[in-house]
Amino acid sequence: MEPKVKASIWVSMAIRLSDMAGRPAAVLRKGDPDSGGILCVLRGREGIVVLSQARDAEGRASWLRSTGAAAVEQDVADAYVERQVKRDPDLWVLEFEAPDLVPPFEARMI
């Protein structure tokens, strides 16, 4: 199992990588700085995709397309994020401009 990086450090890294790629990014909601989960909202030309942190079968950090395989409308993404924040008050929510719906950070998808 891979060691877990503190949430606040991972968020800083993701925002910096996005900035280096010339893609605007924002922290929409701050969560627990040490162990908060992270949702990433990717805003693209086709719509929005929300990614959630997960672990694969071997325990490696991975990402899951929480809103499904296809891009969704803003209201669907907002409703998903709202439900998750109600379930986990320590959750971070980040938003990235991603015209191609590809995150600006390395992401193993499951």
N, C-alpha and C positions, 0 to 999 in steps of 0.2 A: 504494500500500500504506500502510495506517495505521501510525503509530509504535506500538511495543509498550511498554506500561506495565510496570514492574517488578512481579513477582508479589506481593511483600509489600505493595506499595501498593494493588494491585487487591484483595487479600484484605481489607485494612483497610476499603476503601471498601464492599465487598460486605457485610461484617459490620455496618458502621454503617448502611447502607441497610436491612438486615433489622431491626436494632434500632429504627430510626425507624418501620418499618412494624408494630412490635409483634410481630415473629416471631422466636422464639429462633434463634440460629445458633451454631455452634461450629466451631473448627478441629480436625479429627480428626487431621490429620497435617501437620506443617510440611515444606515442601520448600525448594528453593533460593530464597533471597529475591530474587534478581535475575531469573532466567530459568526458574524451575520452571513446569511445566504445572499446570493446575488441574482437579480434578474437583469437581463440586457434586452432593451427594446431597440431593434434595428429598424430604422425608418428608410424605406427604399422607394424606388419609382413605382413598383407594383403594389405597395401597401406596407404593412408592418408585420414583423415576426418578433415574438418574445422568446428569448432563450433562458432556460433555467439551469442552474448548476446541478450536476448529478455525478454519480460514480458508476463506472462500468463494472462488469462482472469481476474484473481483477482489482478493483478498488482505485483505478486511475481517475483523476478528475476529467470530467466530460461535460458536454452540453446537450440539452434536449430542446427541440423545437416545441415549446409548450403549447403554442397556439395552432399546431398542426403543420403539415407539409407545405401548404400554400399560404401566401401572405393574406392577412386579414385587414379589415377596416379599423380605423382609430377607435371606435366605440367598443369593438370586440376586444382589442388589446387592452384598453383602459379597464374594462370589466374584469379581465383576467388578472391584471396587476392588482386591482382593488381587492379581489378575493384572496389573493396570495398574501397581501399585506395584512389583511384581517387575521389570517391564520398564523402569520409569523411577523410579529412587530419588530423583529431585529433585521428584517430584510432590507437590503440595498436595492435601489432601482436606478439603472443607468440607461441613458439613451444615446444612440450613435446614429449619425447620418451614414447610411450604407446603401447607396443607390443600387448595388448589386445584391443586397441582403446577405453579404458576407461580413462577419465581424472583423474589426481591425486588429484583433489579437488571435493568437494560435488557439484553435478550438477543435477538440476531438468531439465529433458529433456522434450521438447514439440514437 
